[in-house]
Amino acid sequence: MSIQLPIAGAVGAAAVEARRAGAPAWLAERRSAAWEAFTELPMPSPQRDEDWRRTDVSELRLEEYIADPGTAAAGEALLQAMSQLRLRAAPEAAFVASTRRGLRRREGTDMLDAQGVIICSLDDAAVQHPEQLRRALSTVPPEESKFLALWNALWRGGCFVYVPPGVEARVPVWAAHTAAGAGAAIFPATVAVLDDRASLTLIDVYASPAGDDDMVSVAATPLVLGEGARLDYCLLQQWGMGTWHVATHRASAGRDARLRFFGATLGARLQKAYWEVLLDGQGAEATLTGICFGDGAQHLDHQSLQDHRAPQTRSDLLLKVAVRDEARSIYGGLIEVQRRAQQSDGYVQNRNLMLSRGARASGIPRLEIKADDVRCSHGVTAGHIDNDQRFYLESRGVPRAEADRLIVRGFMQDALDRCPHQGVRELLTELLDEEIAGHPVAGVSSDEDVA
Amino acid sequence: MAVEAHELTKDYKYGFHDADISVFRTEKGLSEAVVAAISDHKHEPEWMLRFRLKALAHFQKRAMPAWGADLSGIDFDNIYYYVKPVEEQSRSWDDVPASIKETFDKLGIPEAERKFLAGVSAQYDSEVVYHNIREDLGKLGVVFGDCDTGLREHPEIFRKYFGTVIPPNDNKFAALNSAVWSGGSFVYVPAGVRVDIPLQAYFRINSDNMGQFERTLIIAEEGAYVHYIEGCTAPNYSSDSLHSAVVEIIAHKDAHVRYTTIQNWSDNVYNLVTKRAVAYQGAKVEWIDGNLGSKVTMKYPAIYLMGEHAHGEVLSAAFAGPGQHQDAGAKCIHVAPHTTSNIVSRSISKGGGRTSYRGHIKVYPKAEDVRVNVRCDALLLDEDSQSDTYPYMDVENPEVTIGHEATVSRVGEDQIFYLMSRGIPEQDATALIVNGFFEPFVKELPMEYAVELNRLLAVQMEGSVG
């Protein structure tokens, strides 16, 4: 019998201790409790857990990944690549970037600083703005799931944004999360708290070097919208093709708040992403839009929740998925309308485009309606490139590859149009074109080996 | 307009029950001894006993489903698994005991109607007490009897197909049925034979705490056509009853099988049914499935499209009143290329009732050129009721066209207003809208069923508008 020694810096109790050191008591306590929950909760199982039936993570050995790489891993070039991406899409944005070592960049925040918008790491927020941070963290409790427990135990750095009452942030905040190197484990954290009538555009980006290094990312993004608050949230997931990615994005929307959530899923070997909106206040409204392009052997799983908890709330989700090669897409969605949420409106649309034999798509849009004065509906389709469309374009001299590109672009267009930030929309259009042309864009260019 | 929640008219129309006249029944609860006693009582061949015991072992090992409706109220130890009401199978109507005839009269099966029926096989408790096959059908080689007789008189056909579409280990309740099954219909239609008139069977539960575990096996040979109708209605009882049937259909090349059910169990019955068909090349299978009664129903008629150009059709209607949960739906599994399926589901929840549509569409990698359409609509009649939709769709072939749509809404204020402005009272207006909502289902029923269903709906709708 061999005794396995903990790998230095690996996901484990020592990594939790490293994060407890210097943290305020409430946070240190929370991390310990989270670690305990993590060790007690079983890994999700395709046999036992309904929403994991089609996504198997039983081979993922979380404790073998490295959460703390030590000082050797600098990651300067990688951070530069992340910054370049931001300059390409949103040069005006304030830029906050984290690696496994914590917050590494905080640039272009002058204008927001002047407005009283707080932008810092979660570690700093825990000390300086504990109430706001705790308010947000309370929506992602560690005991809820194995992955949320792990995230709560091990996040580091990240991006915390607080927008005071009535303040309309003049420029977006761009939060970048990156890591590199086989065996890396990163726990991206983006937290936004918008006080009453505040507004903000937040762009959240996950990326690692192109390639198929075996990495793991466990992320959470609690977003809190006060009364009448407005949040435009853009999410770009562009991990390298070897990354396991499990993420919980959860927004709670107060009275008359409005959320526009836009997510693009391009990278990762396996993704399980929860996109959730809790419509807590009367008149709250959310649109959720996603585009997803899978190729190679990617396994991309989206789970959405539109929970109508108050009267006159509205939600509308559109997810466009294209799968090629052996890629597989899973979409599971739930619209829940609680009894008191009368006069609510919920909608889900999931469209799947199957681009090759071997590609697979599943769609499971569920409705649970407990109020009668509501309108809820959903639609799911799966289809392939229409030969008539292709023929039409080819007969007009458009080469087949170009015809297919146009058709896939056309398929994605109405979702792309719903992206709330123009620069991000243009960036995504370019990335999508590269994907369609057969150049997978999972990952960013960087010479960095480890970060 | 808020539609107020009212109690349903409490009278269960068919909630009469006769004095218990059973002549043989096993002890309460389930054991190898009970299963052996059932098999022995029926003088079954050895292989069937072994089949039953193996199924029992699986049932005992298998966990209760972790999804779907709440089944915690079932007490498996407090159920009679086999009750035989009369000694011998009746050969003619005259031999049927008077009390049972009365039951049928109350159910509205006048003797005169039998003339129009190809055969009447009425299941009373666990054993078929009466069946009658029109002579000319018999001459064509059509077999329509109860499943026990099928096993006895057509052992080769029976054994070839029995348990092949739904193996005992398919799910916990299929295992239970496989262990203790009794009665149900056996239908065999030879190649090329079209049975023009629907074959009908009425199922009844009569004894308190008695589970009914009928088993139906329908085989349509190449080019055959048959329409089988099963209607259910059960008396009211104070404690909960369990009904767990298994229905297997085999539609060979170019055969066409239509199976119509209207389930109206009394509101204390757990109705947990596995229904599955296989459709070979060019075959067509239709499930017309109505769920009005029971406390809890879990039933998802399935079609496995095994041969090219096979077609599946499921038309489902559900109504859930106070205390009821209808968890019903459909499954279409496309194994072969060029197959098509269509699912239409309509459900209404009222007075705290809950309807759930649960469906599964699967397209296997080799099944190209598949077309599927699913349409689910739900109406909520008051704020205490609930409607859920759980559609599962797994597509593993790119050459498909699949659409699924679902809506949940309430009776539109403008619809009501339109009708009322034309002098129709509010209650009638609501009933009209509800009838219109079920129209796609009702129009597929034979006339007498359509009439009965409309009558039942009218009863259910009484007092639904405040």
Interface residues (C-beta under 8 A of the other chain):
Chain A: R48 E50 R54 R339 Q342 N352 M354 L355 S356 R357 G358 A359 R360 A361 S362 G363 I364 P365 R366 L367 E368 I369 K370 A371 D372 D373 V374 R375 C376 S377 H378 G379 V380 T381 A382 G383 H384
Chain B: A2 V3 A66 W67 V363 P365 A378 L380 L381 D382 E383 D384 S385 Q386 S387 D388 T389 Y390 P391 Y392 M393 D394 V395 E396 N397 P398 E399 V400 T401 I402 G403 H404 E405 A406 T407 V408 S409 R410
